[in-house]
Amino acid sequence: MLSKEDIKVAILKECQICRRLFEEVDQEQLQNSLGENMWNLQELLATLSFIGIYTAEALKENDFIDKEHSRYEKMKSEAFAADWNSFPSLMEKQEKALSLFFENLSEDDLKKEAYHPLINHLPLNQALLEITLKFMVGYRMQLFLYLKANGKSELNGALCWSGIEEPYYSYR
């Protein structure tokens, strides 16, 4: 079984990769979207800046049962109101909050049942992988693809997946 430290490290790595990918964002691309009914780049960055800690806390507290989604709406409105240049500091704030979340999480907490509509009921340790980590991975990949689609063709898969600047192999 994965430990809470293993889960924490994986989620924090996603935050770090997102901060690195943000360095490639150009202001003129912020309103670009990959398609109809998809977030633009600025909305994606705003979501990335809180979705990790939001889902972790909501899973632990079973807030996904709350049909009002008040925690989500509060965090979303704060993130969407922030200046896009504050993304690195918002991600650092989220990383600190996630570290504190895991520090205060007991082994018993990890065994408690958590709920999310996409997974129904699972132990918290598994729910953190299925929701928090997967949301972070998915949105990080979306950020990478936005950058590639907007002219950053030099970005490599190793940077996307591991935060490594230079790939250790080439398919070409």
ChimeraX commands (.cxc) that place a marker at each C-alpha (Angstrom):
marker #1 position 0.00,0.00,0.00 radius 0.5
marker #1 position 1.21,3.47,-0.79 radius 0.5
marker #1 position 1.96,5.63,2.22 radius 0.5
marker #1 position 0.59,9.11,2.69 radius 0.5
marker #1 position 4.13,10.36,1.98 radius 0.5
marker #1 position 4.09,8.59,-1.40 radius 0.5
marker #1 position 0.76,10.18,-2.31 radius 0.5
marker #1 position 1.90,13.61,-1.10 radius 0.5
marker #1 position 5.15,13.47,-3.09 radius 0.5
marker #1 position 3.28,12.51,-6.28 radius 0.5
marker #1 position 0.77,15.36,-5.93 radius 0.5
marker #1 position 3.45,17.93,-5.04 radius 0.5
marker #1 position 5.49,16.85,-8.07 radius 0.5
marker #1 position 2.51,17.76,-10.26 radius 0.5
marker #1 position 2.45,21.23,-8.69 radius 0.5
marker #1 position 6.16,21.68,-9.37 radius 0.5
marker #1 position 5.84,20.60,-13.01 radius 0.5
marker #1 position 2.93,23.03,-13.46 radius 0.5
marker #1 position 5.03,25.88,-12.07 radius 0.5
marker #1 position 7.79,25.01,-14.55 radius 0.5
marker #1 position 5.34,24.81,-17.46 radius 0.5
marker #1 position 3.93,28.20,-16.47 radius 0.5
marker #1 position 7.31,29.72,-17.36 radius 0.5
marker #1 position 6.41,28.99,-20.99 radius 0.5
marker #1 position 3.08,30.87,-20.94 radius 0.5
marker #1 position 2.84,34.05,-23.00 radius 0.5
marker #1 position 0.28,36.64,-21.93 radius 0.5
marker #1 position -1.21,36.87,-25.42 radius 0.5
marker #1 position -2.16,33.17,-25.20 radius 0.5
marker #1 position -4.27,33.47,-22.05 radius 0.5
marker #1 position -7.61,33.65,-23.83 radius 0.5
marker #1 position -6.77,30.78,-26.18 radius 0.5
marker #1 position -8.73,27.56,-25.89 radius 0.5
marker #1 position -8.18,24.21,-27.55 radius 0.5
marker #1 position -11.80,24.05,-28.60 radius 0.5
marker #1 position -15.38,25.08,-28.11 radius 0.5
marker #1 position -16.71,24.64,-24.56 radius 0.5
marker #1 position -13.19,24.24,-23.17 radius 0.5
marker #1 position -11.45,26.46,-20.64 radius 0.5
marker #1 position -9.09,29.05,-21.97 radius 0.5
marker #1 position -5.51,29.00,-20.73 radius 0.5
marker #1 position -6.17,31.54,-17.98 radius 0.5
marker #1 position -9.11,29.52,-16.63 radius 0.5
marker #1 position -7.00,26.36,-16.71 radius 0.5
marker #1 position -4.21,28.06,-14.74 radius 0.5
marker #1 position -6.73,29.35,-12.20 radius 0.5
marker #1 position -8.17,25.85,-11.76 radius 0.5
marker #1 position -4.72,24.28,-11.38 radius 0.5
marker #1 position -3.93,26.78,-8.64 radius 0.5
marker #1 position -6.49,25.28,-6.24 radius 0.5
marker #1 position -7.83,21.96,-7.50 radius 0.5
marker #1 position -5.29,19.81,-5.63 radius 0.5
marker #1 position -5.95,21.15,-2.15 radius 0.5
marker #1 position -9.65,21.54,-2.87 radius 0.5
marker #1 position -10.16,17.91,-3.84 radius 0.5
marker #1 position -7.95,16.60,-1.03 radius 0.5
marker #1 position -9.83,18.55,1.66 radius 0.5
marker #1 position -13.23,17.86,0.11 radius 0.5
marker #1 position -12.53,14.12,-0.02 radius 0.5
marker #1 position -11.41,14.06,3.61 radius 0.5
marker #1 position -14.41,16.09,4.79 radius 0.5
marker #1 position -16.89,14.43,2.39 radius 0.5
marker #1 position -17.77,17.82,0.93 radius 0.5
marker #1 position -18.69,16.32,-2.42 radius 0.5
marker #1 position -21.98,15.36,-0.81 radius 0.5
marker #1 position -22.66,19.12,-0.41 radius 0.5
marker #1 position -24.77,19.98,-3.44 radius 0.5
marker #1 position -23.96,23.67,-2.99 radius 0.5
marker #1 position -20.24,23.04,-3.52 radius 0.5
marker #1 position -19.56,26.07,-1.33 radius 0.5
marker #1 position -15.88,25.24,-0.70 radius 0.5
marker #1 position -15.31,24.82,-4.45 radius 0.5
marker #1 position -17.13,28.03,-5.35 radius 0.5
marker #1 position -15.14,30.04,-2.78 radius 0.5
marker #1 position -11.78,28.68,-3.92 radius 0.5
marker #1 position -12.72,29.02,-7.59 radius 0.5
marker #1 position -13.83,32.64,-7.26 radius 0.5
marker #1 position -10.59,33.56,-5.47 radius 0.5
marker #1 position -8.45,31.80,-8.08 radius 0.5
marker #1 position -10.34,33.24,-11.04 radius 0.5
marker #1 position -10.08,36.76,-9.57 radius 0.5
marker #1 position -6.30,36.53,-9.16 radius 0.5
marker #1 position -3.91,38.06,-11.66 radius 0.5
marker #1 position -2.50,35.41,-13.98 radius 0.5
marker #1 position 1.08,36.38,-13.01 radius 0.5
marker #1 position 0.35,35.23,-9.47 radius 0.5
marker #1 position 0.11,31.59,-10.62 radius 0.5
marker #1 position 3.55,30.58,-9.25 radius 0.5
marker #1 position 2.78,32.03,-5.81 radius 0.5
marker #1 position -0.70,30.47,-5.82 radius 0.5
marker #1 position 0.86,27.10,-6.65 radius 0.5
marker #1 position 3.40,27.52,-3.85 radius 0.5
marker #1 position 0.54,28.36,-1.49 radius 0.5
marker #1 position -1.28,25.21,-2.64 radius 0.5
marker #1 position 1.88,23.12,-2.14 radius 0.5
marker #1 position 2.21,24.40,1.44 radius 0.5
marker #1 position -1.47,23.69,2.09 radius 0.5
marker #1 position -1.11,20.18,0.66 radius 0.5
marker #1 position 1.99,19.53,2.78 radius 0.5
marker #1 position 0.09,20.64,5.88 radius 0.5
marker #1 position -2.92,18.55,4.84 radius 0.5
marker #1 position -0.79,15.41,4.65 radius 0.5
marker #1 position 1.11,16.29,7.83 radius 0.5
marker #1 position -2.19,16.38,9.72 radius 0.5
marker #1 position -3.54,13.23,8.06 radius 0.5
marker #1 position -3.42,10.10,10.19 radius 0.5
marker #1 position -3.10,6.53,8.97 radius 0.5
marker #1 position -6.64,6.01,10.28 radius 0.5
marker #1 position -7.85,8.93,8.15 radius 0.5
marker #1 position -6.47,7.19,5.06 radius 0.5
marker #1 position -8.68,4.17,5.75 radius 0.5
marker #1 position -11.88,6.20,6.20 radius 0.5
marker #1 position -14.43,6.22,3.43 radius 0.5
marker #1 position -14.38,9.15,1.03 radius 0.5
marker #1 position -16.98,10.03,-1.58 radius 0.5
marker #1 position -16.87,11.65,-5.01 radius 0.5
marker #1 position -19.52,11.24,-7.73 radius 0.5
marker #1 position -16.92,9.90,-10.18 radius 0.5
marker #1 position -15.68,7.14,-7.87 radius 0.5
marker #1 position -18.56,6.68,-5.45 radius 0.5
marker #1 position -17.13,5.46,-2.11 radius 0.5
marker #1 position -13.48,4.51,-1.61 radius 0.5
marker #1 position -10.95,4.62,1.22 radius 0.5
marker #1 position -9.38,8.09,1.37 radius 0.5
marker #1 position -5.93,6.86,0.34 radius 0.5
marker #1 position -7.35,5.45,-2.90 radius 0.5
marker #1 position -9.65,8.45,-3.43 radius 0.5
marker #1 position -6.67,10.82,-3.22 radius 0.5
marker #1 position -5.09,8.90,-6.10 radius 0.5
marker #1 position -8.29,8.57,-8.13 radius 0.5
marker #1 position -9.38,12.20,-7.78 radius 0.5
marker #1 position -6.70,14.58,-6.49 radius 0.5
marker #1 position -3.71,13.09,-8.29 radius 0.5
marker #1 position -5.60,12.30,-11.49 radius 0.5
marker #1 position -7.11,15.80,-11.65 radius 0.5
marker #1 position -3.64,17.30,-11.24 radius 0.5
marker #1 position -2.16,14.98,-13.88 radius 0.5
marker #1 position -4.99,15.65,-16.32 radius 0.5
marker #1 position -4.90,19.41,-15.97 radius 0.5
marker #1 position -1.09,19.43,-16.13 radius 0.5
marker #1 position -1.25,17.49,-19.39 radius 0.5
marker #1 position -3.87,19.92,-20.68 radius 0.5
marker #1 position -1.54,22.83,-19.83 radius 0.5
marker #1 position 1.29,21.13,-21.71 radius 0.5
marker #1 position -0.94,20.55,-24.75 radius 0.5
marker #1 position -2.14,24.18,-24.70 radius 0.5
marker #1 position 1.48,25.30,-24.77 radius 0.5
marker #1 position 2.36,22.92,-27.61 radius 0.5
marker #1 position -0.73,23.98,-29.60 radius 0.5
marker #1 position 0.22,27.63,-29.12 radius 0.5
marker #1 position 3.64,27.39,-30.68 radius 0.5
marker #1 position 5.86,25.89,-27.98 radius 0.5
marker #1 position 6.84,22.93,-30.16 radius 0.5
marker #1 position 10.27,22.67,-28.53 radius 0.5
marker #1 position 8.75,21.45,-25.25 radius 0.5
marker #1 position 9.41,17.76,-24.76 radius 0.5
marker #1 position 7.46,14.95,-23.15 radius 0.5
marker #1 position 10.08,14.51,-20.42 radius 0.5
marker #1 position 9.36,18.07,-19.25 radius 0.5
marker #1 position 5.65,17.32,-19.19 radius 0.5
marker #1 position 5.91,14.04,-17.32 radius 0.5
marker #1 position 8.87,14.53,-15.01 radius 0.5
marker #1 position 9.90,18.15,-15.13 radius 0.5
marker #1 position 13.14,17.11,-16.86 radius 0.5
marker #1 position 14.41,19.75,-19.27 radius 0.5
marker #1 position 16.33,17.49,-21.62 radius 0.5
marker #1 position 14.92,14.15,-22.72 radius 0.5
marker #1 position 17.16,11.20,-22.06 radius 0.5
marker #1 position 16.06,9.59,-25.33 radius 0.5
marker #1 position 14.66,10.54,-28.69 radius 0.5
marker #1 position 12.12,8.87,-30.91 radius 0.5
marker #1 position 13.69,10.51,-33.97 radius 0.5
marker link #1:1,2 radius 0.2
marker link #1:2,3 radius 0.2
marker link #1:3,4 radius 0.2
marker link #1:4,5 radius 0.2
marker link #1:5,6 radius 0.2
marker link #1:6,7 radius 0.2
marker link #1:7,8 radius 0.2
marker link #1:8,9 radius 0.2
marker link #1:9,10 radius 0.2
marker link #1:10,11 radius 0.2
marker link #1:11,12 radius 0.2
marker link #1:12,13 radius 0.2
marker link #1:13,14 radius 0.2
marker link #1:14,15 radius 0.2
marker link #1:15,16 radius 0.2
marker link #1:16,17 radius 0.2
marker link #1:17,18 radius 0.2
marker link #1:18,19 radius 0.2
marker link #1:19,20 radius 0.2
marker link #1:20,21 radius 0.2
marker link #1:21,22 radius 0.2
marker link #1:22,23 radius 0.2
marker link #1:23,24 radius 0.2
marker link #1:24,25 radius 0.2
marker link #1:25,26 radius 0.2
marker link #1:26,27 radius 0.2
marker link #1:27,28 radius 0.2
marker link #1:28,29 radius 0.2
marker link #1:29,30 radius 0.2
marker link #1:30,31 radius 0.2
marker link #1:31,32 radius 0.2
marker link #1:32,33 radius 0.2
marker link #1:33,34 radius 0.2
marker link #1:34,35 radius 0.2
marker link #1:35,36 radius 0.2
marker link #1:36,37 radius 0.2
marker link #1:37,38 radius 0.2
marker link #1:38,39 radius 0.2
marker link #1:39,40 radius 0.2
marker link #1:40,41 radius 0.2
marker link #1:41,42 radius 0.2
marker link #1:42,43 radius 0.2
marker link #1:43,44 radius 0.2
marker link #1:44,45 radius 0.2
marker link #1:45,46 radius 0.2
marker link #1:46,47 radius 0.2
marker link #1:47,48 radius 0.2
marker link #1:48,49 radius 0.2
marker link #1:49,50 radius 0.2
marker link #1:50,51 radius 0.2
marker link #1:51,52 radius 0.2
marker link #1:52,53 radius 0.2
marker link #1:53,54 radius 0.2
marker link #1:54,55 radius 0.2
marker link #1:55,56 radius 0.2
marker link #1:56,57 radius 0.2
marker link #1:57,58 radius 0.2
marker link #1:58,59 radius 0.2
marker link #1:59,60 radius 0.2
marker link #1:60,61 radius 0.2
marker link #1:61,62 radius 0.2
marker link #1:62,63 radius 0.2
marker link #1:63,64 radius 0.2
marker link #1:64,65 radius 0.2
marker link #1:65,66 radius 0.2
marker link #1:66,67 radius 0.2
marker link #1:67,68 radius 0.2
marker link #1:68,69 radius 0.2
marker link #1:69,70 radius 0.2
marker link #1:70,71 radius 0.2
marker link #1:71,72 radius 0.2
marker link #1:72,73 radius 0.2
marker link #1:73,74 radius 0.2
marker link #1:74,75 radius 0.2
marker link #1:75,76 radius 0.2
marker link #1:76,77 radius 0.2
marker link #1:77,78 radius 0.2
marker link #1:78,79 radius 0.2
marker link #1:79,80 radius 0.2
marker link #1:80,81 radius 0.2
marker link #1:81,82 radius 0.2
marker link #1:82,83 radius 0.2
marker link #1:83,84 radius 0.2
marker link #1:84,85 radius 0.2
marker link #1:85,86 radius 0.2
marker link #1:86,87 radius 0.2
marker link #1:87,88 radius 0.2
marker link #1:88,89 radius 0.2
marker link #1:89,90 radius 0.2
marker link #1:90,91 radius 0.2
marker link #1:91,92 radius 0.2
marker link #1:92,93 radius 0.2
marker link #1:93,94 radius 0.2
marker link #1:94,95 radius 0.2
marker link #1:95,96 radius 0.2
marker link #1:96,97 radius 0.2
marker link #1:97,98 radius 0.2
marker link #1:98,99 radius 0.2
marker link #1:99,100 radius 0.2
marker link #1:100,101 radius 0.2
marker link #1:101,102 radius 0.2
marker link #1:102,103 radius 0.2
marker link #1:103,104 radius 0.2
marker link #1:104,105 radius 0.2
marker link #1:105,106 radius 0.2
marker link #1:106,107 radius 0.2
marker link #1:107,108 radius 0.2
marker link #1:108,109 radius 0.2
marker link #1:109,110 radius 0.2
marker link #1:110,111 radius 0.2
marker link #1:111,112 radius 0.2
marker link #1:112,113 radius 0.2
marker link #1:113,114 radius 0.2
marker link #1:114,115 radius 0.2
marker link #1:115,116 radius 0.2
marker link #1:116,117 radius 0.2
marker link #1:117,118 radius 0.2
marker link #1:118,119 radius 0.2
marker link #1:119,120 radius 0.2
marker link #1:120,121 radius 0.2
marker link #1:121,122 radius 0.2
marker link #1:122,123 radius 0.2
marker link #1:123,124 radius 0.2
marker link #1:124,125 radius 0.2
marker link #1:125,126 radius 0.2
marker link #1:126,127 radius 0.2
marker link #1:127,128 radius 0.2
marker link #1:128,129 radius 0.2
marker link #1:129,130 radius 0.2
marker link #1:130,131 radius 0.2
marker link #1:131,132 radius 0.2
marker link #1:132,133 radius 0.2
marker link #1:133,134 radius 0.2
marker link #1:134,135 radius 0.2
marker link #1:135,136 radius 0.2
marker link #1:136,137 radius 0.2
marker link #1:137,138 radius 0.2
marker link #1:138,139 radius 0.2
marker link #1:139,140 radius 0.2
marker link #1:140,141 radius 0.2
marker link #1:141,142 radius 0.2
marker link #1:142,143 radius 0.2
marker link #1:143,144 radius 0.2
marker link #1:144,145 radius 0.2
marker link #1:145,146 radius 0.2
marker link #1:146,147 radius 0.2
marker link #1:147,148 radius 0.2
marker link #1:148,149 radius 0.2
marker link #1:149,150 radius 0.2
marker link #1:150,151 radius 0.2
marker link #1:151,152 radius 0.2
marker link #1:152,153 radius 0.2
marker link #1:153,154 radius 0.2
marker link #1:154,155 radius 0.2
marker link #1:155,156 radius 0.2
marker link #1:156,157 radius 0.2
marker link #1:157,158 radius 0.2
marker link #1:158,159 radius 0.2
marker link #1:159,160 radius 0.2
marker link #1:160,161 radius 0.2
marker link #1:161,162 radius 0.2
marker link #1:162,163 radius 0.2
marker link #1:163,164 radius 0.2
marker link #1:164,165 radius 0.2
marker link #1:165,166 radius 0.2
marker link #1:166,167 radius 0.2
marker link #1:167,168 radius 0.2
marker link #1:168,169 radius 0.2
marker link #1:169,170 radius 0.2
marker link #1:170,171 radius 0.2
marker link #1:171,172 radius 0.2
view
